[in-house]
Amino acid sequence: MIIILKSDATEEQIKHIQEKAEKLGLQANISRGVEKTVIGLIGPEDVLRGTPLEIFPGVEKVIPVLAPYRLVSREFKKENTVIKLSHNVTIGEKKLHVMSGPCSIETHEGLRNIAREIKKSGGTILRGGAFKPRTSPYDFQGLGEEGLKYLKDVGEEFGMPTVTEVMDPRDVELVCRYVDVLQIGARNMQNFSLLNEVGKTKTPVMLKRGISATYKEWLMCAEYILSNGNFDVMLCERGIRTFETGTRNTLDINAVPVVKQLSHLPIVVDPSHGTGRWGLVSSGARAGVAAGCDALMVEVHDNPEEAFSDGAQSLLPKNFESLMIELKAIAKAISREI
């Protein structure tokens, strides 16, 4: 249920509605816009029978929500969500941002060299994995907290917000101390304990789509995060598993316009995992921008042959520089900028 308040609704009136909802066993989530304040009620709507919310002081109208993902839906919030990060970076506005860096953080100096090249080419957010969920238990699993320290240090040096994956609810507090964005990987999209834990933080979250997840399942997982109080969530399309074996995954460009119709959350496209082949990454990135994404995530490494993970899908800095030039032209054509 969504309650739209009058423009002159007072804090006392808002508090009254909130208290009434909580007495009925509902959770009241308040979204304050420029012109309107909206209250989303989460819980079984049957308890509202016999409670005429329309007559409460300050209420303009009451709208039942049809989508099961209530807080994530366009019904709850018409305007796009904008997520503010450090260093004056915002996700969800006219300017598109590119998250770049190595799949795995390997050394401080190596990360620093890559960050320098990314920054020079126009990349604005530094990515790097400190905890790596690998298919094989014998593959490199990441540097852990040492890698987080490298990421924070290099991000601060080059004035770039940072993003890294968190895999375990027990690590959330630790990772929050070092980075600007918590990434939930595809393998953990339905790790509900982890979703609940990051939802209790104030740190923005990037939720990657599971390898076989439908749009509804993806959005329902985002709902877990928002229902715990964290509204700074962005979605990431990173390719899904299909019958095709020519690429690592199948990058679902349809996800960008469809999800934007269904939800107010920003959407990121990851063509590196979406294709798994460095020669296809630029094509996927160009398609993502043309489709209307709010950000890209592109893996860059200065020596892919020696990369600890995902070297096959990593761009060399010179190729990343060329891609950024192409993306600027596409963004301009659709009245956006990079």
HULINDA-V253128 format. One record per residue. N is the residue number from 1. PHI is phi in degrees with one decimal (* if undefined). PSI is psi in whole degrees, -180 to 180 (NA if undefined). Layout:
BEGIN
N&PHI&PSI, N&PHI&PSI
END
This chain:
BEGIN
1&*&135, 2&-116.6&129, 3&-111.2&117, 4&-96.5&124, 5&-92.9&156, 6&-67.9&155, 7&-61.2&-25, 8&-102.1&17, 9&-62.2&137, 10&-90.7&163, 11&-62.7&-33, 12&-64.7&-41, 13&-66.9&-40, 14&-63.0&-44, 15&-63.6&-36, 16&-63.1&-45, 17&-64.9&-42, 18&-61.9&-45, 19&-65.2&-39, 20&-63.7&-43, 21&-62.7&-44, 22&-66.4&-33, 23&-64.9&-29, 24&-87.6&3, 25&85.8&18, 26&-103.3&153, 27&-98.0&127, 28&-102.9&117, 29&-108.2&122, 30&-102.0&127, 31&-118.9&117, 32&-100.8&113, 33&-95.4&-176, 34&-66.6&-42, 35&-108.7&-30, 36&-128.9&152, 37&-111.0&135, 38&-122.4&138, 39&-115.1&123, 40&-101.7&127, 41&-99.7&123, 42&-109.9&130, 43&138.3&180, 44&-66.2&119, 45&-72.8&-10, 46&-59.3&-30, 47&-68.8&-13, 48&-87.5&-6, 49&-62.0&128, 50&88.9&-1, 51&-111.1&98, 52&-75.5&86, 53&-60.6&-27, 54&-61.2&-24, 55&-91.1&-4, 56&-66.0&140, 57&-56.8&133, 58&92.5&-9, 59&-85.8&130, 60&-91.6&-50, 61&-159.4&162, 62&-121.4&131, 63&-124.7&123, 64&-71.4&142, 65&-96.0&126, 66&-87.7&-33, 67&-72.2&141, 68&-68.8&-26, 69&-91.3&89, 70&-74.5&-50, 71&-72.4&-27, 72&-80.2&-21, 73&-75.8&158, 74&-66.4&-23, 75&-64.6&-37, 76&-75.3&-39, 77&-141.7&114, 78&-74.5&-42, 79&-79.1&155, 80&-67.5&141, 81&-74.1&136, 82&-117.2&126, 83&-107.5&123, 84&-96.7&125, 85&-111.4&-179, 86&-70.0&168, 87&58.6&34, 88&59.9&32, 89&-98.8&129, 90&-126.6&136, 91&-105.3&127, 92&114.7&3, 93&-106.0&-164, 94&-61.4&-39, 95&-78.0&130, 96&-88.9&146, 97&-120.1&148, 98&-115.5&119, 99&-90.1&124, 100&-140.3&159, 101&147.7&-179, 102&-75.4&154, 103&-58.9&-48, 104&-118.6&138, 105&-74.9&124, 106&-108.7&-53, 107&-141.2&159, 108&-62.2&-47, 109&-67.4&-38, 110&-63.9&-44, 111&-64.6&-40, 112&-63.0&-43, 113&-63.8&-42, 114&-66.7&-44, 115&-59.8&-39, 116&-60.5&-45, 117&-67.8&-39, 118&-63.0&-48, 119&-59.5&-42, 120&-62.7&-34, 121&-86.2&-9, 122&111.4&3, 123&-66.7&144, 124&-119.3&-16, 125&-130.1&133, 126&-96.7&125, 127&-112.6&154, 128&-178.4&141, 129&-93.8&125, 130&-100.6&-32, 131&-118.2&119, 132&-112.7&116, 133&-80.6&104, 134&-105.8&150, 135&-62.2&-39, 136&-101.1&135, 137&-69.3&-10, 138&-93.9&-8, 139&-79.8&164, 140&-56.7&128, 141&-103.7&3, 142&101.7&164, 143&-88.8&-7, 144&68.3&-138, 145&-62.0&-32, 146&-60.2&-42, 147&-65.1&-37, 148&-62.0&-40, 149&-64.3&-42, 150&-60.0&-45, 151&-62.9&-46, 152&-63.3&-44, 153&-63.5&-46, 154&-70.4&-38, 155&-60.7&-43, 156&-67.2&-39, 157&-61.4&-40, 158&-100.8&6, 159&66.7&44, 160&-126.0&131, 161&-61.3&159, 162&-123.5&152, 163&-138.6&137, 164&-149.8&161, 165&-84.8&140, 166&-115.1&134, 167&-111.9&-22, 168&-129.6&133, 169&-53.9&-30, 170&-71.5&-17, 171&-97.9&-5, 172&-59.0&-49, 173&-59.7&-42, 174&-62.1&-50, 175&-65.8&-35, 176&-60.5&-27, 177&-71.1&-18, 178&-114.4&-27, 179&-122.1&168, 180&-93.2&-29, 181&-134.4&132, 182&-92.6&122, 183&-95.2&130, 184&-102.2&115, 185&-73.1&167, 186&-57.8&-38, 187&-68.6&-20, 188&-108.6&11, 189&-55.0&-37, 190&-107.0&27, 191&-83.7&88, 192&-66.3&-30, 193&-64.1&-41, 194&-68.3&-41, 195&-61.5&-43, 196&-62.7&-39, 197&-68.4&-46, 198&-69.6&-25, 199&-67.4&-22, 200&-86.0&-6, 201&-92.1&173, 202&-103.0&6, 203&-88.6&131, 204&-56.3&150, 205&-125.7&138, 206&-111.7&116, 207&-101.4&112, 208&-80.0&146, 209&-73.7&137, 210&-65.6&157, 211&-64.7&-21, 212&-130.4&22, 213&-83.9&140, 214&-78.5&168, 215&-60.1&-41, 216&-62.3&-46, 217&-62.7&-40, 218&-61.8&-48, 219&-68.5&-33, 220&-65.6&-33, 221&-69.1&-38, 222&-62.5&-34, 223&-60.9&-36, 224&-57.0&-44, 225&-67.6&-48, 226&-64.9&-37, 227&-67.0&-17, 228&-92.5&2, 229&109.7&-8, 230&-97.2&107, 231&-94.9&-3, 232&-89.0&75, 233&-123.4&134, 234&-120.2&149, 235&-100.9&149, 236&-131.1&116, 237&-84.0&119, 238&-128.7&21, 239&93.3&146, 240&-121.8&164, 241&-85.3&124, 242&-128.9&-170, 243&-75.8&-12, 244&-74.0&133, 245&-111.4&-1, 246&-72.7&-18, 247&-130.9&164, 248&-62.3&-46, 249&-138.2&179, 250&-109.9&112, 251&-70.7&116, 252&-91.8&89, 253&-65.9&-27, 254&-56.5&-28, 255&-59.7&-33, 256&-63.8&-59, 257&-68.0&-34, 258&-66.3&-49, 259&-65.6&-35, 260&-66.0&-29, 261&-72.5&-36, 262&-84.3&-31, 263&-135.6&157, 264&-91.7&-4, 265&-76.4&146, 266&-65.8&154, 267&-127.4&136, 268&-110.6&145, 269&-114.9&132, 270&-114.5&91, 271&-76.6&-13, 272&-68.5&-54, 273&-74.2&-27, 274&-64.7&-28, 275&-114.7&-40, 276&78.6&5, 277&-134.6&124, 278&-59.2&-32, 279&-70.4&-12, 280&-106.9&-10, 281&-60.7&-44, 282&-62.4&-40, 283&-62.4&-44, 284&-64.6&-38, 285&-66.7&-43, 286&-61.8&-41, 287&-64.6&-39, 288&-62.5&-44, 289&-65.3&-44, 290&-62.0&-33, 291&-76.1&-16, 292&109.1&22, 293&-67.7&164, 294&-99.2&-15, 295&-163.8&162, 296&-122.2&154, 297&-124.3&115, 298&-126.2&128, 299&-82.0&131, 300&-130.4&136, 301&-145.7&139, 302&-81.8&-8, 303&-150.4&72, 304&-57.1&-29, 305&-61.9&-29, 306&-107.8&8, 307&-62.1&143, 308&-69.4&-25, 309&-157.8&147, 310&56.5&35, 311&-62.6&-31, 312&-65.7&-23, 313&-110.3&9, 314&-93.8&136, 315&-83.9&144, 316&-70.7&153, 317&-52.8&-38, 318&-66.8&-35, 319&-72.1&-35, 320&-65.0&-40, 321&-61.0&-44, 322&-64.1&-40, 323&-61.4&-43, 324&-61.6&-36, 325&-64.0&-42, 326&-65.6&-41, 327&-66.1&-34, 328&-62.0&-39, 329&-68.3&-39, 330&-68.5&-42, 331&-61.0&-42, 332&-62.5&-36, 333&-66.2&-24, 334&-110.5&24, 335&64.0&35, 336&-128.0&-178, 337&-147.5&158, 338&-125.6&NA
END
